[in-house]
Amino acid sequence: MPVTAAPDLQAIIDRIAEEMAGQADRGKVADYIPGLARVDPKHFGISIATHDGKMYSAGDAAMPFSIQSVSKVFALTIALGKVGDSLWQRVGREPSGNAFNSIVQLEAEHGIPRNPFINAGAIVVADVILAGHQPKEAIGEILRFVRQIAGDDGIMIDDEVAKGEAETGFRNAALANYMRSFGNIHHPVEQVLGVYFHQCALTMTCEQLARAGRYLMLEGQHPDTGFNVISPMRARRINALMMLCGHYDGSGEFAFRVGIPGKSGVGGGIMLIVPGIASIAVWSPGLNDRGNSTLGSLALERLAVATGWSVF
Ligand code: DON
């Protein structure tokens, strides 16, 4: 179906939000990060920022949630801005086919993570952002970047979530130490993890997240300033990585069902980019067995059908 902007987006997402409210199977809220375990699985929100500057929202779109791994897209953008394509000597660009926190491929692959969206890859990206900074400055840089692309200075980091994650992040510590043994982490592991945990603890609403994704819909251009956040080629490549790796070992299934590049997080958020058309954020905290939002995925599948949006 040709990609066209649907005229009745508000009606479509109102209907989807209503359908989601009636869903019995909402998945399971992530409980390995203390701050996330308390979130009510009943929530569902969706926002769409379109290429012509409009915003459509339904459900709990104004409620802040922990964006978790969706932040890996923004961190990757910053790291590429710092070191360019040399980043790819330290991180791969292939789907892992394994869980987001898996360690198994690192041994045979010499400490080079498969892609920047699995935890190991994102920890290397955090190490790149940390270069030349104190951890607090690196965290500040990430926060400033996200506020700038969203055009919203109200975006915050939830220190409690970051702290809870530091206290329970034994796997991430294992990944970082293991990669350091191969020379692929250059800074002290506690500092790198501090940056990574704070980036994951960014708290945003669906509206803020949909706004933050707009540069990826617009070939790298910031819609509010007209300046390029990144080049068109880089925006396309980040979208390509989201398509192939954005949902970990559920990426094939998500591409099959939705057909649009997206990035998920264990907070239940998904950012979805329809190139040239829309930047979308959906949030529902219950997760499927791959760690991706159950209702978020279902809602986006229905949205793709209703609008005819697809990159294929
Ligand atoms: O490192 C972690 O486990 C979390 N901060 C982020 C994981 C995440 O969101 C994976 N996404 N589905």
py3Dmol code that shows the C-alpha trace and the ligand (Angstrom):
import py3Dmol

protein = """\
ATOM      1  CA  MET A   1       0.000   0.000   0.000  1.00  0.00           C
ATOM      2  CA  PRO A   2       1.442   3.449  -0.798  1.00  0.00           C
ATOM      3  CA  VAL A   3       2.630   5.480   2.168  1.00  0.00           C
ATOM      4  CA  THR A   4       0.225   8.393   2.621  1.00  0.00           C
ATOM      5  CA  ALA A   5      -0.717  10.528   5.596  1.00  0.00           C
ATOM      6  CA  ALA A   6      -4.070   9.309   6.872  1.00  0.00           C
ATOM      7  CA  PRO A   7      -6.589  12.138   7.369  1.00  0.00           C
ATOM      8  CA  ASP A   8      -8.349  10.771  10.449  1.00  0.00           C
ATOM      9  CA  LEU A   9      -5.446   9.936  12.759  1.00  0.00           C
ATOM     10  CA  GLN A  10      -7.238  11.142  15.885  1.00  0.00           C
ATOM     11  CA  ALA A  11     -10.197   8.842  15.240  1.00  0.00           C
ATOM     12  CA  ILE A  12      -7.849   5.924  14.544  1.00  0.00           C
ATOM     13  CA  ILE A  13      -5.858   6.290  17.773  1.00  0.00           C
ATOM     14  CA  ASP A  14      -8.967   6.986  19.866  1.00  0.00           C
ATOM     15  CA  ARG A  15     -10.357   3.680  18.631  1.00  0.00           C
ATOM     16  CA  ILE A  16      -7.067   1.854  19.234  1.00  0.00           C
ATOM     17  CA  ALA A  17      -6.839   3.250  22.805  1.00  0.00           C
ATOM     18  CA  GLU A  18     -10.387   2.048  23.441  1.00  0.00           C
ATOM     19  CA  GLU A  19      -9.564  -1.410  22.069  1.00  0.00           C
ATOM     20  CA  MET A  20      -6.423  -1.603  24.219  1.00  0.00           C
ATOM     21  CA  ALA A  21      -8.428  -0.741  27.356  1.00  0.00           C
ATOM     22  CA  GLY A  22     -10.426  -3.931  26.795  1.00  0.00           C
ATOM     23  CA  GLN A  23      -7.436  -6.257  26.332  1.00  0.00           C
ATOM     24  CA  ALA A  24      -7.105  -8.976  28.959  1.00  0.00           C
ATOM     25  CA  ASP A  25      -3.532 -10.070  28.116  1.00  0.00           C
ATOM     26  CA  ARG A  26      -1.376  -7.069  28.965  1.00  0.00           C
ATOM     27  CA  GLY A  27       1.923  -8.928  29.527  1.00  0.00           C
ATOM     28  CA  LYS A  28       4.057  -8.602  32.625  1.00  0.00           C
ATOM     29  CA  VAL A  29       5.634  -5.428  34.020  1.00  0.00           C
ATOM     30  CA  ALA A  30       9.461  -5.602  34.271  1.00  0.00           C
ATOM     31  CA  ASP A  31      10.297  -6.334  37.891  1.00  0.00           C
ATOM     32  CA  TYR A  32      14.090  -6.619  37.789  1.00  0.00           C
ATOM     33  CA  ILE A  33      14.418  -2.827  38.093  1.00  0.00           C
ATOM     34  CA  PRO A  34      12.753  -1.780  41.392  1.00  0.00           C
ATOM     35  CA  GLY A  35      11.347   1.528  40.086  1.00  0.00           C
ATOM     36  CA  LEU A  36       9.571  -0.216  37.202  1.00  0.00           C
ATOM     37  CA  ALA A  37       7.955  -3.010  39.215  1.00  0.00           C
ATOM     38  CA  ARG A  38       5.492  -0.575  40.816  1.00  0.00           C
ATOM     39  CA  VAL A  39       3.976   0.726  37.556  1.00  0.00           C
ATOM     40  CA  ASP A  40       0.302  -0.102  36.964  1.00  0.00           C
ATOM     41  CA  PRO A  41      -0.052  -2.383  33.886  1.00  0.00           C
ATOM     42  CA  LYS A  42      -3.405  -0.753  33.071  1.00  0.00           C
ATOM     43  CA  HIS A  43      -1.784   2.250  31.416  1.00  0.00           C
ATOM     44  CA  PHE A  44      -1.830   2.788  27.684  1.00  0.00           C
ATOM     45  CA  GLY A  45      -0.858   5.940  25.805  1.00  0.00           C
ATOM     46  CA  ILE A  46      -0.018   6.872  22.236  1.00  0.00           C
ATOM     47  CA  SER A  47       1.154  10.050  20.481  1.00  0.00           C
ATOM     48  CA  ILE A  48       1.855  10.767  16.820  1.00  0.00           C
ATOM     49  CA  ALA A  49       3.918  13.760  15.682  1.00  0.00           C
ATOM     50  CA  THR A  50       3.399  14.206  11.946  1.00  0.00           C
ATOM     51  CA  HIS A  51       5.690  15.742   9.321  1.00  0.00           C
ATOM     52  CA  ASP A  52       3.420  18.787   9.047  1.00  0.00           C
ATOM     53  CA  GLY A  53       3.902  19.694  12.722  1.00  0.00           C
ATOM     54  CA  LYS A  54       0.673  18.266  14.129  1.00  0.00           C
ATOM     55  CA  MET A  55       0.392  16.138  17.269  1.00  0.00           C
ATOM     56  CA  TYR A  56      -2.287  13.510  17.902  1.00  0.00           C
ATOM     57  CA  SER A  57      -2.609  11.797  21.284  1.00  0.00           C
ATOM     58  CA  ALA A  58      -4.848   9.297  23.050  1.00  0.00           C
ATOM     59  CA  GLY A  59      -4.965   7.502  26.410  1.00  0.00           C
ATOM     60  CA  ASP A  60      -2.207   8.183  28.962  1.00  0.00           C
ATOM     61  CA  ALA A  61      -0.079  10.135  26.460  1.00  0.00           C
ATOM     62  CA  ALA A  62       0.769  12.842  28.996  1.00  0.00           C
ATOM     63  CA  MET A  63       1.931  10.468  31.728  1.00  0.00           C
ATOM     64  CA  PRO A  64       5.729  10.200  32.222  1.00  0.00           C
ATOM     65  CA  PHE A  65       7.324   6.746  32.058  1.00  0.00           C
ATOM     66  CA  SER A  66      10.861   5.343  32.090  1.00  0.00           C
ATOM     67  CA  ILE A  67      12.018   5.192  28.467  1.00  0.00           C
ATOM     68  CA  GLN A  68      14.781   2.671  29.261  1.00  0.00           C
ATOM     69  CA  SER A  69      16.249   1.192  26.070  1.00  0.00           C
ATOM     70  CA  VAL A  70      14.512   3.670  23.762  1.00  0.00           C
ATOM     71  CA  SER A  71      17.275   6.003  25.013  1.00  0.00           C
ATOM     72  CA  LYS A  72      19.804   3.846  23.140  1.00  0.00           C
ATOM     73  CA  VAL A  73      18.715   5.514  19.896  1.00  0.00           C
ATOM     74  CA  PHE A  74      19.537   8.982  21.251  1.00  0.00           C
ATOM     75  CA  ALA A  75      22.810   7.796  22.803  1.00  0.00           C
ATOM     76  CA  LEU A  76      23.817   6.238  19.476  1.00  0.00           C
ATOM     77  CA  THR A  77      23.076   9.525  17.706  1.00  0.00           C
ATOM     78  CA  ILE A  78      25.320  11.401  20.162  1.00  0.00           C
ATOM     79  CA  ALA A  79      28.141   8.836  19.938  1.00  0.00           C
ATOM     80  CA  LEU A  80      28.096   8.885  16.120  1.00  0.00           C
ATOM     81  CA  GLY A  81      28.298  12.667  16.301  1.00  0.00           C
ATOM     82  CA  LYS A  82      31.438  12.358  18.438  1.00  0.00           C
ATOM     83  CA  VAL A  83      33.429   9.617  16.715  1.00  0.00           C
ATOM     84  CA  GLY A  84      31.634   9.117  13.383  1.00  0.00           C
ATOM     85  CA  ASP A  85      31.795   5.776  11.639  1.00  0.00           C
ATOM     86  CA  SER A  86      34.821   4.693  13.679  1.00  0.00           C
ATOM     87  CA  LEU A  87      32.183   3.626  16.231  1.00  0.00           C
ATOM     88  CA  TRP A  88      31.577   0.571  14.053  1.00  0.00           C
ATOM     89  CA  GLN A  89      35.011  -0.772  14.897  1.00  0.00           C
ATOM     90  CA  ARG A  90      33.745  -1.264  18.455  1.00  0.00           C
ATOM     91  CA  VAL A  91      30.076  -2.186  17.863  1.00  0.00           C
ATOM     92  CA  GLY A  92      28.505  -4.343  15.152  1.00  0.00           C
ATOM     93  CA  ARG A  93      25.407  -3.766  13.057  1.00  0.00           C
ATOM     94  CA  GLU A  94      23.814  -7.192  12.999  1.00  0.00           C
ATOM     95  CA  PRO A  95      20.747  -8.502  14.814  1.00  0.00           C
ATOM     96  CA  SER A  96      21.790 -10.610  17.791  1.00  0.00           C
ATOM     97  CA  GLY A  97      18.950 -13.121  17.855  1.00  0.00           C
ATOM     98  CA  ASN A  98      19.545 -13.200  21.614  1.00  0.00           C
ATOM     99  CA  ALA A  99      17.992 -11.529  24.642  1.00  0.00           C
ATOM    100  CA  PHE A 100      18.833  -7.858  25.197  1.00  0.00           C
ATOM    101  CA  ASN A 101      21.060  -8.650  28.184  1.00  0.00           C
ATOM    102  CA  SER A 102      22.770 -11.746  26.771  1.00  0.00           C
ATOM    103  CA  ILE A 103      26.533 -12.235  27.171  1.00  0.00           C
ATOM    104  CA  VAL A 104      27.032 -15.376  25.055  1.00  0.00           C
ATOM    105  CA  GLN A 105      28.177 -13.842  21.754  1.00  0.00           C
ATOM    106  CA  LEU A 106      30.828 -11.661  23.335  1.00  0.00           C
ATOM    107  CA  GLU A 107      33.335 -14.447  23.919  1.00  0.00           C
ATOM    108  CA  ALA A 108      33.549 -15.744  20.342  1.00  0.00           C
ATOM    109  CA  GLU A 109      33.259 -12.204  18.958  1.00  0.00           C
ATOM    110  CA  HIS A 110      36.153 -10.710  20.960  1.00  0.00           C
ATOM    111  CA  GLY A 111      34.130  -8.348  23.112  1.00  0.00           C
ATOM    112  CA  ILE A 112      32.506  -6.586  20.135  1.00  0.00           C
ATOM    113  CA  PRO A 113      28.726  -6.452  20.730  1.00  0.00           C
ATOM    114  CA  ARG A 114      26.480  -7.336  17.809  1.00  0.00           C
ATOM    115  CA  ASN A 115      24.691  -3.968  17.695  1.00  0.00           C
ATOM    116  CA  PRO A 116      24.266  -0.707  19.655  1.00  0.00           C
ATOM    117  CA  PHE A 117      20.788  -1.609  20.951  1.00  0.00           C
ATOM    118  CA  ILE A 118      21.546  -4.717  22.978  1.00  0.00           C
ATOM    119  CA  ASN A 119      22.813  -3.820  26.446  1.00  0.00           C
ATOM    120  CA  ALA A 120      26.445  -4.663  25.650  1.00  0.00           C
ATOM    121  CA  GLY A 121      26.374  -2.380  22.597  1.00  0.00           C
ATOM    122  CA  ALA A 122      24.731   0.453  24.501  1.00  0.00           C
ATOM    123  CA  ILE A 123      27.367   0.171  27.246  1.00  0.00           C
ATOM    124  CA  VAL A 124      30.118   0.652  24.625  1.00  0.00           C
ATOM    125  CA  VAL A 125      28.162   3.661  23.294  1.00  0.00           C
ATOM    126  CA  ALA A 126      28.027   5.088  26.854  1.00  0.00           C
ATOM    127  CA  ASP A 127      31.813   4.597  27.082  1.00  0.00           C
ATOM    128  CA  VAL A 128      32.209   6.658  23.891  1.00  0.00           C
ATOM    129  CA  ILE A 129      29.995   9.461  25.251  1.00  0.00           C
ATOM    130  CA  LEU A 130      31.985   9.479  28.500  1.00  0.00           C
ATOM    131  CA  ALA A 131      35.299  10.233  26.733  1.00  0.00           C
ATOM    132  CA  GLY A 132      36.712  13.571  27.910  1.00  0.00           C
ATOM    133  CA  HIS A 133      33.953  14.051  30.482  1.00  0.00           C
ATOM    134  CA  GLN A 134      33.153  13.430  34.090  1.00  0.00           C
ATOM    135  CA  PRO A 135      30.158  11.023  34.322  1.00  0.00           C
ATOM    136  CA  LYS A 136      27.862  13.879  35.444  1.00  0.00           C
ATOM    137  CA  GLU A 137      28.821  15.942  32.390  1.00  0.00           C
ATOM    138  CA  ALA A 138      28.165  12.997  30.073  1.00  0.00           C
ATOM    139  CA  ILE A 139      24.757  12.456  31.668  1.00  0.00           C
ATOM    140  CA  GLY A 140      24.092  16.193  31.333  1.00  0.00           C
ATOM    141  CA  GLU A 141      25.016  16.041  27.659  1.00  0.00           C
ATOM    142  CA  ILE A 142      22.531  13.227  27.016  1.00  0.00           C
ATOM    143  CA  LEU A 143      19.767  15.052  28.906  1.00  0.00           C
ATOM    144  CA  ARG A 144      20.447  18.325  27.041  1.00  0.00           C
ATOM    145  CA  PHE A 145      20.409  16.522  23.697  1.00  0.00           C
ATOM    146  CA  VAL A 146      17.066  14.848  24.374  1.00  0.00           C
ATOM    147  CA  ARG A 147      15.535  18.110  25.644  1.00  0.00           C
ATOM    148  CA  GLN A 148      16.774  19.879  22.537  1.00  0.00           C
ATOM    149  CA  ILE A 149      15.471  17.372  19.978  1.00  0.00           C
ATOM    150  CA  ALA A 150      12.126  17.202  21.806  1.00  0.00           C
ATOM    151  CA  GLY A 151      12.029  20.986  22.222  1.00  0.00           C
ATOM    152  CA  ASP A 152      11.070  20.463  25.861  1.00  0.00           C
ATOM    153  CA  ASP A 153      13.157  21.477  28.875  1.00  0.00           C
ATOM    154  CA  GLY A 154      10.809  19.649  31.243  1.00  0.00           C
ATOM    155  CA  ILE A 155      12.291  16.217  30.431  1.00  0.00           C
ATOM    156  CA  MET A 156      13.983  14.707  33.494  1.00  0.00           C
ATOM    157  CA  ILE A 157      16.036  11.736  34.642  1.00  0.00           C
ATOM    158  CA  ASP A 158      14.548   9.665  37.461  1.00  0.00           C
ATOM    159  CA  ASP A 159      17.459   9.246  39.884  1.00  0.00           C
ATOM    160  CA  GLU A 160      15.577   6.621  41.886  1.00  0.00           C
ATOM    161  CA  VAL A 161      15.248   4.392  38.801  1.00  0.00           C
ATOM    162  CA  ALA A 162      18.935   4.899  37.970  1.00  0.00           C
ATOM    163  CA  LYS A 163      19.921   4.091  41.556  1.00  0.00           C
ATOM    164  CA  GLY A 164      17.731   0.970  41.651  1.00  0.00           C
ATOM    165  CA  GLU A 165      19.275  -0.198  38.447  1.00  0.00           C
ATOM    166  CA  ALA A 166      22.796   0.350  39.719  1.00  0.00           C
ATOM    167  CA  GLU A 167      21.954  -1.721  42.803  1.00  0.00           C
ATOM    168  CA  THR A 168      20.588  -4.626  40.771  1.00  0.00           C
ATOM    169  CA  GLY A 169      22.558  -4.344  37.508  1.00  0.00           C
ATOM    170  CA  PHE A 170      24.788  -7.368  37.998  1.00  0.00           C
ATOM    171  CA  ARG A 171      24.404  -8.535  34.419  1.00  0.00           C
ATOM    172  CA  ASN A 172      25.261  -5.141  32.997  1.00  0.00           C
ATOM    173  CA  ALA A 173      28.304  -5.039  35.286  1.00  0.00           C
ATOM    174  CA  ALA A 174      29.288  -8.470  33.975  1.00  0.00           C
ATOM    175  CA  LEU A 175      28.887  -7.316  30.359  1.00  0.00           C
ATOM    176  CA  ALA A 176      30.939  -4.160  30.962  1.00  0.00           C
ATOM    177  CA  ASN A 177      33.723  -5.972  32.811  1.00  0.00           C
ATOM    178  CA  TYR A 178      33.849  -8.703  30.194  1.00  0.00           C
ATOM    179  CA  MET A 179      34.150  -6.175  27.376  1.00  0.00           C
ATOM    180  CA  ARG A 180      36.778  -4.279  29.340  1.00  0.00           C
ATOM    181  CA  SER A 181      38.853  -7.472  29.444  1.00  0.00           C
ATOM    182  CA  PHE A 182      38.889  -7.324  25.612  1.00  0.00           C
ATOM    183  CA  GLY A 183      39.859  -3.639  25.683  1.00  0.00           C
ATOM    184  CA  ASN A 184      36.481  -2.512  24.328  1.00  0.00           C
ATOM    185  CA  ILE A 185      35.605  -0.415  27.404  1.00  0.00           C
ATOM    186  CA  HIS A 186      38.086   2.403  28.022  1.00  0.00           C
ATOM    187  CA  HIS A 187      36.802   4.007  31.228  1.00  0.00           C
ATOM    188  CA  PRO A 188      36.195   2.649  34.741  1.00  0.00           C
ATOM    189  CA  VAL A 189      33.226   0.290  34.598  1.00  0.00           C
ATOM    190  CA  GLU A 190      31.324   2.045  37.447  1.00  0.00           C
ATOM    191  CA  GLN A 191      31.495   5.345  35.546  1.00  0.00           C
ATOM    192  CA  VAL A 192      30.351   3.848  32.241  1.00  0.00           C
ATOM    193  CA  LEU A 193      27.464   2.061  33.952  1.00  0.00           C
ATOM    194  CA  GLY A 194      26.555   5.268  35.782  1.00  0.00           C
ATOM    195  CA  VAL A 195      26.106   7.011  32.438  1.00  0.00           C
ATOM    196  CA  TYR A 196      24.206   4.050  30.954  1.00  0.00           C
ATOM    197  CA  PHE A 197      21.823   3.685  33.931  1.00  0.00           C
ATOM    198  CA  HIS A 198      21.012   7.407  33.996  1.00  0.00           C
ATOM    199  CA  GLN A 199      20.367   7.454  30.252  1.00  0.00           C
ATOM    200  CA  CYS A 200      17.962   4.511  30.659  1.00  0.00           C
ATOM    201  CA  ALA A 201      16.248   6.387  33.527  1.00  0.00           C
ATOM    202  CA  LEU A 202      15.152   9.252  31.262  1.00  0.00           C
ATOM    203  CA  THR A 203      11.491   9.843  32.024  1.00  0.00           C
ATOM    204  CA  MET A 204       9.263  11.053  29.201  1.00  0.00           C
ATOM    205  CA  THR A 205       5.649  11.165  28.141  1.00  0.00           C
ATOM    206  CA  CYS A 206       4.462   9.721  24.816  1.00  0.00           C
ATOM    207  CA  GLU A 207       4.108  13.288  23.548  1.00  0.00           C
ATOM    208  CA  GLN A 208       7.697  14.158  24.480  1.00  0.00           C
ATOM    209  CA  LEU A 209       9.053  10.914  23.006  1.00  0.00           C
ATOM    210  CA  ALA A 210       7.156  11.341  19.726  1.00  0.00           C
ATOM    211  CA  ARG A 211       8.572  14.874  19.501  1.00  0.00           C
ATOM    212  CA  ALA A 212      12.085  13.621  20.266  1.00  0.00           C
ATOM    213  CA  GLY A 213      11.916  11.165  17.344  1.00  0.00           C
ATOM    214  CA  ARG A 214      11.038  13.801  14.755  1.00  0.00           C
ATOM    215  CA  TYR A 215      14.609  14.241  13.469  1.00  0.00           C
ATOM    216  CA  LEU A 216      14.581  10.574  12.431  1.00  0.00           C
ATOM    217  CA  MET A 217      11.336  11.073  10.491  1.00  0.00           C
ATOM    218  CA  LEU A 218      12.788  14.162   8.756  1.00  0.00           C
ATOM    219  CA  GLU A 219      16.099  12.769   7.450  1.00  0.00           C
ATOM    220  CA  GLY A 220      18.012  14.188  10.405  1.00  0.00           C
ATOM    221  CA  GLN A 221      16.529  17.685  10.419  1.00  0.00           C
ATOM    222  CA  HIS A 222      15.227  19.372  13.584  1.00  0.00           C
ATOM    223  CA  PRO A 223      11.733  20.601  12.694  1.00  0.00           C
ATOM    224  CA  ASP A 224      11.810  23.514  15.151  1.00  0.00           C
ATOM    225  CA  THR A 225      15.169  24.973  14.093  1.00  0.00           C
ATOM    226  CA  GLY A 226      15.664  23.655  10.541  1.00  0.00           C
ATOM    227  CA  PHE A 227      19.220  22.617  11.473  1.00  0.00           C
ATOM    228  CA  ASN A 228      20.502  19.104  10.843  1.00  0.00           C
ATOM    229  CA  VAL A 229      20.819  17.060  14.037  1.00  0.00           C
ATOM    230  CA  ILE A 230      22.517  14.449  11.843  1.00  0.00           C
ATOM    231  CA  SER A 231      22.921  13.876   8.108  1.00  0.00           C
ATOM    232  CA  PRO A 232      20.119  12.283   6.067  1.00  0.00           C
ATOM    233  CA  MET A 233      22.291   9.199   5.488  1.00  0.00           C
ATOM    234  CA  ARG A 234      22.888   8.767   9.223  1.00  0.00           C
ATOM    235  CA  ALA A 235      19.180   9.111   9.991  1.00  0.00           C
ATOM    236  CA  ARG A 236      18.394   6.406   7.435  1.00  0.00           C
ATOM    237  CA  ARG A 237      21.014   4.134   8.909  1.00  0.00           C
ATOM    238  CA  ILE A 238      19.746   4.574  12.467  1.00  0.00           C
ATOM    239  CA  ASN A 239      16.252   3.743  11.208  1.00  0.00           C
ATOM    240  CA  ALA A 240      17.664   0.649   9.461  1.00  0.00           C
ATOM    241  CA  LEU A 241      19.291  -0.472  12.717  1.00  0.00           C
ATOM    242  CA  MET A 242      16.013   0.031  14.563  1.00  0.00           C
ATOM    243  CA  MET A 243      14.246  -2.120  12.013  1.00  0.00           C
ATOM    244  CA  LEU A 244      16.725  -4.989  12.371  1.00  0.00           C
ATOM    245  CA  CYS A 245      17.711  -4.741  16.036  1.00  0.00           C
ATOM    246  CA  GLY A 246      15.229  -2.441  17.805  1.00  0.00           C
ATOM    247  CA  HIS A 247      13.232  -5.249  19.420  1.00  0.00           C
ATOM    248  CA  TYR A 248      16.114  -7.643  20.171  1.00  0.00           C
ATOM    249  CA  ASP A 249      15.167 -11.281  19.524  1.00  0.00           C
ATOM    250  CA  GLY A 250      11.642 -10.044  18.742  1.00  0.00           C
ATOM    251  CA  SER A 251      12.824  -7.775  15.883  1.00  0.00           C
ATOM    252  CA  GLY A 252      11.807 -10.156  13.097  1.00  0.00           C
ATOM    253  CA  GLU A 253       8.348 -10.600  14.559  1.00  0.00           C
ATOM    254  CA  PHE A 254       7.900  -6.834  15.017  1.00  0.00           C
ATOM    255  CA  ALA A 255       9.034  -6.144  11.426  1.00  0.00           C
ATOM    256  CA  PHE A 256       6.669  -8.854  10.186  1.00  0.00           C
ATOM    257  CA  ARG A 257       3.702  -7.495  12.127  1.00  0.00           C
ATOM    258  CA  VAL A 258       4.309  -3.733  11.976  1.00  0.00           C
ATOM    259  CA  GLY A 259       6.750  -3.201   9.080  1.00  0.00           C
ATOM    260  CA  ILE A 260       8.113   0.096  10.447  1.00  0.00           C
ATOM    261  CA  PRO A 261      11.401   0.738  12.331  1.00  0.00           C
ATOM    262  CA  GLY A 262      10.953   0.983  16.088  1.00  0.00           C
ATOM    263  CA  LYS A 263      12.841   0.852  19.363  1.00  0.00           C
ATOM    264  CA  SER A 264      11.433  -0.636  22.535  1.00  0.00           C
ATOM    265  CA  GLY A 265      12.317  -0.335  26.216  1.00  0.00           C
ATOM    266  CA  VAL A 266      11.488  -2.443  29.272  1.00  0.00           C
ATOM    267  CA  GLY A 267       9.518   0.496  30.683  1.00  0.00           C
ATOM    268  CA  GLY A 268       6.930  -0.460  28.039  1.00  0.00           C
ATOM    269  CA  GLY A 269       7.643   2.362  25.604  1.00  0.00           C
ATOM    270  CA  ILE A 270       8.186   2.013  21.861  1.00  0.00           C
ATOM    271  CA  MET A 271       9.304   4.781  19.510  1.00  0.00           C
ATOM    272  CA  LEU A 272       8.345   4.202  15.888  1.00  0.00           C
ATOM    273  CA  ILE A 273       9.574   6.159  12.871  1.00  0.00           C
ATOM    274  CA  VAL A 274       7.619   6.301   9.610  1.00  0.00           C
ATOM    275  CA  PRO A 275      10.184   8.079   7.396  1.00  0.00           C
ATOM    276  CA  GLY A 276       8.853  11.334   5.977  1.00  0.00           C
ATOM    277  CA  ILE A 277       5.465  10.833   7.653  1.00  0.00           C
ATOM    278  CA  ALA A 278       5.374  10.437  11.421  1.00  0.00           C
ATOM    279  CA  SER A 279       7.242   9.921  14.680  1.00  0.00           C
ATOM    280  CA  ILE A 280       5.167   7.828  17.073  1.00  0.00           C
ATOM    281  CA  ALA A 281       5.462   6.890  20.738  1.00  0.00           C
ATOM    282  CA  VAL A 282       3.364   4.271  22.451  1.00  0.00           C
ATOM    283  CA  TRP A 283       3.474   3.149  26.061  1.00  0.00           C
ATOM    284  CA  SER A 284       1.973   0.273  27.961  1.00  0.00           C
ATOM    285  CA  PRO A 285       4.090  -1.216  30.770  1.00  0.00           C
ATOM    286  CA  GLY A 286       3.216  -4.918  30.389  1.00  0.00           C
ATOM    287  CA  LEU A 287       5.887  -6.800  28.401  1.00  0.00           C
ATOM    288  CA  ASN A 288       5.925  -9.923  26.263  1.00  0.00           C
ATOM    289  CA  ASP A 289       8.499 -12.694  26.748  1.00  0.00           C
ATOM    290  CA  ARG A 290      11.060 -10.784  24.661  1.00  0.00           C
ATOM    291  CA  GLY A 291      10.857  -7.686  26.865  1.00  0.00           C
ATOM    292  CA  ASN A 292       8.807  -5.601  24.423  1.00  0.00           C
ATOM    293  CA  SER A 293       5.493  -3.912  25.271  1.00  0.00           C
ATOM    294  CA  THR A 294       2.618  -6.345  24.631  1.00  0.00           C
ATOM    295  CA  LEU A 295      -0.100  -3.765  24.000  1.00  0.00           C
ATOM    296  CA  GLY A 296       2.341  -1.298  22.456  1.00  0.00           C
ATOM    297  CA  SER A 297       3.217  -3.824  19.752  1.00  0.00           C
ATOM    298  CA  LEU A 298      -0.433  -4.733  19.197  1.00  0.00           C
ATOM    299  CA  ALA A 299      -1.483  -1.079  18.996  1.00  0.00           C
ATOM    300  CA  LEU A 300       1.247  -0.311  16.456  1.00  0.00           C
ATOM    301  CA  GLU A 301       0.241  -3.317  14.370  1.00  0.00           C
ATOM    302  CA  ARG A 302      -3.317  -1.974  14.288  1.00  0.00           C
ATOM    303  CA  LEU A 303      -2.102   1.545  13.532  1.00  0.00           C
ATOM    304  CA  ALA A 304      -0.041   0.274  10.574  1.00  0.00           C
ATOM    305  CA  VAL A 305      -3.083  -1.555   9.180  1.00  0.00           C
ATOM    306  CA  ALA A 306      -5.422   1.399   9.704  1.00  0.00           C
ATOM    307  CA  THR A 307      -3.085   3.970   8.118  1.00  0.00           C
ATOM    308  CA  GLY A 308      -1.421   1.793   5.479  1.00  0.00           C
ATOM    309  CA  TRP A 309       1.953   3.036   6.790  1.00  0.00           C
ATOM    310  CA  SER A 310       4.864   0.717   6.043  1.00  0.00           C
ATOM    311  CA  VAL A 311       8.418   1.052   4.770  1.00  0.00           C
ATOM    312  CA  PHE A 312       7.833  -1.878   2.418  1.00  0.00           C
TER     313      PHE A 312
END
"""
ligand_1 = """\
12
DON
O 19.964 -2.397 31.171
C 18.816 -2.686 31.383
O 18.473 -3.814 31.684
C 17.757 -1.601 31.242
N 18.250 -0.352 31.718
C 17.335 -1.391 29.820
C 16.839 -2.637 29.180
C 15.800 -2.415 28.167
O 15.021 -1.483 28.171
C 15.676 -3.514 27.233
N 14.521 -3.329 26.443
N 13.639 -3.982 26.106
"""
view = py3Dmol.view(width=600, height=400)
view.addModel(protein, "pdb")
view.setStyle({"model": 0}, {"cartoon": {"style": "trace"}})
view.addModel(ligand_1, "xyz")
view.setStyle({"model": 1}, {"stick": {}})
view.zoomTo()
view.show()
